[in-house]
């Protein structure tokens, strides 16, 4: 070990002496650097090496280079460049330290040195596609070598033959290379230079190399979303019209059994050119947007006919929902968007292919538009579609409560049959379900739950239900509304005065109500409590 360290130090002495001769360091400073570097080198050559030792060495080298930079604002001398080139390779398994070393080299070392670091890192970590991509990009961007980048991508694919990201970046690299050559050719032509000594193959300029990458990639990865991702990359470049058409044809021919294809094709209709004269007014622009959306819907309609699946309907609904959320001051467009969405939601539901989370959107639209009957109907039928979903039962109960519907009792009883009763009641109460502002609704739900408890476990279970659940629900809702709603406190007291309650708790509830209520709520509570005590409430 001592011999290796000594050799490395001796290799650096001539360079440091050169820096001393040009006046960048004093003799004392050179001795100090040699002493410090020697100590750091010994640490790196121990049997057990710590990550912190490498970091300390890197930081020291950075400090020395920063000092050189401050002392000389001109270009580095040969000796200074040599001083930069001292690199050391981190522990094999520490990828983050390797990347720190790469960053160090990008700032201070030569471009060839960066390639060496990447090469060493990939020899140890060939199983990480991201590192291959980083190395290839470095060759393209830092060394301006598309050939080296291509070579690295090809090697990466030998290790990762089905990696989407590697193929995507390889495809992008070939298009970037092509774009660069096209720009060079234009610049030379504008300068009226002879192109004889330059090679500008028509095939390469037209993107044939990228097309080869595309065919190889899609031959191994047969997924619509992957094909679309390559099409989107190609669309970035203005010389890829033919390539885009080829990819689009491939998509329409080979991937019509995938909802992603129909979704992509439908949304392309939004990009179709509009009528110029119409676009001068808000109403004209809205009319143009409406026509584009109609064309999108036509494609989606073809999609659901060809592919009647939940993912296909989900794409259709998601598109319409996103369009409806877009702001517009034109009422006709708003109404048309809502009409389309409601129609598709109904049809997807009729096919039993509407995703659970879209029922909430459906109910919100119906409630906001004042269609109480429609909302109640959807609330009831949604639970038939997802009878095991606690969320769906809770959503339906909440909707029926907001409408003050008498169907809530039946819905609540059905919920108790299909899912955990305690869970249903907890969710309902979190929405002020059992303590609804509509007394009839609240009473019906409480009675339903107590009836269920009694029928399944008798009087003892009914009493336990009250003590372990309803009291807990009152406590929860009072935490949220106890400062302003005196009726909640009064309802709580009534329950405790009832046959299943504990009257001895009423005094404590009264004291807490007086403490928590604010403003006029206190006076109203005092008056109503007096009426309750005299039997007039």
Secondary structure, DSSP 8 states (H G I E B T S, - for coil): -HHHHHHHHHHHHHHHHHHHHTTSS-HHHHHHHHHHHHHHHHHHTSSS--HHHHHHHHHHHHHHHHHHHHH--S---HHHHHHHT------TT-HHHHHHHHHHHHHHS-HHHHHHHHHHHHHH-TT-HHHHHHHHHHHHHTS--HHHHHHHHHHHHHH-TT-HHHHHHHHHHHHHHHHHHHHHHHHHHHTT---TTS---HHHHTTHHHHHHHHHHHHH---HHHHHHHHHHHTTSTT-HHHHHHHHHHHHHH-TTSHHHHHHHHHHGGGS---TTGGGSHHHHHHHHHHHHHHHHHHHHHHHHH--SHHHHHHHHHHHHHHHHS--S-HHHHHHHHHHHHHHHHHHHHTT---TTHHHHHHHHHHHTT-HHHHHHHHHHHHHHTTT-HHHHHHHHHHHHHHT-TTHHHHHHHHHHHS-HHHHHHHHHHTT-TT-SSHHHHHHHHHHHHHHHHHHHHHHHHHHHIIIIIHHHHHHHHHHHTTT-HHHHHHHHHHHHSTTS-GGGHHHHHHHHHHH--THHHHHHHHHHHHHHTT--
